[in-house]
Amino acid sequence: MAETATDTARGTAARAHELHREYGRGTAAVRALRGVSVALAPGTFTAVMGPSGSGKTTLSHCLAGMDRPTRGSVWWGGTEVSRLPERRLAELRRSRVGVVFQAFNLMPATTVAQNVELPGRLAGERPDRDRVLDALDRVGLAGRERHRPGQLSGGQQQRVAIARALVSRPQVLFADEPTGALDQATGHEILALLRAGVDRDGQTCAMVTHDPVAAGYADRVLLLADGLVVDELDRPTAAQVGERLSRLGG
Ligand SMILES: Nc1ncnc2c1ncn2[C@@H]1O[C@H](COP(=O)(O)OP(=O)(O)OP(=O)(O)O)[C@@H](O)[C@H]1O
């Protein structure tokens, strides 16, 4: 599908058009996404919610270029990424997209700074010290660059993972249950950090979560059920999200 003039004028950091994703074939096929169209406006924070198995992670992975839709298209700005060959997609993904997961996935034997540098190094780039220090500063870890992950708290380790995701200055940060392994207070610190990145730096952020309180940090909540977007809430409170979610049985 060609990007229309209206889309270009409105500007989206990332968008999905009529996404379908099926896993397996024949009678064993699972239809994880059944025609999902979403747009992430620049400088906004979107939460993706829904019952277990509703397609949240699949949608997030397709939007982040980590999974390919069976049908439909994914765009980062004016580039249709769902059609790119694997190598080109991997290159573009590294510069345009940052990802954070529930597990921090840090290398324990290397320093905080080396962890943040790692994606660039793996791509054969020379580390940019200023960028690394800037990313650590943004997540409140200035001065910790020589520490090892094991010397940091869980919340601080997740901050390192966020710095690693932000060091390439991506257009979109995707976070999948980023507070799932943290206690409530630490989780709120991480959510406040993501929120600050949107408000202060104009970062675009999309977060999969089961937690209505976490979704309350977002500008908008998309509710998925059975592979479709079935509801959307703007500027949601945790109570509103919890109520809509319970209607979906999530
Ligand atoms: N690699 C895969 N192979 C086969 N089926 C898959 C695969 N990944 C996801 N699915 C199926 O697709 C559907 C959607 O999965 P997905 O992980 O996107 O849901 P979710 O809403 O993120 O769930 P949860 O909240 O439990 O993490 C589920 O039925 C799941 O079992």
The ligand as an ORCA input file, in Angstrom:
! r2SCAN-3c Opt
* xyz 0 1
  N       6.000    -18.246     17.528
  C       4.746    -18.625     17.704
  N       4.314    -19.811     17.218
  C       3.037    -20.211     17.349
  N       2.083    -19.483     17.953
  C       2.446    -18.307     18.459
  C       3.786    -17.819     18.362
  N       3.841    -16.593     18.961
  C       2.596    -16.337     19.403
  N       1.765    -17.359     19.104
  C       0.335    -17.425     19.410
  O      -0.273    -16.239     18.921
  C      -1.250    -15.773     19.839
  C      -0.904    -14.358     20.281
  O       0.294    -14.414     21.049
  P       0.940    -13.117     21.707
  O       2.169    -13.565     22.416
  O       1.081    -12.051     20.678
  O      -0.183    -12.686     22.739
  P      -0.077    -11.709     23.983
  O      -1.330    -10.909     23.997
  O       1.207    -10.967     23.945
  O      -0.088    -12.755     25.176
  P       0.516    -12.677     26.669
  O      -0.200    -11.551     27.348
  O       0.150    -14.007     27.256
  O       1.981    -12.446     26.546
  C      -1.278    -16.774     20.982
  O      -2.325    -17.700     20.744
  C       0.062    -17.445     20.898
  O       0.022    -18.756     21.406
*
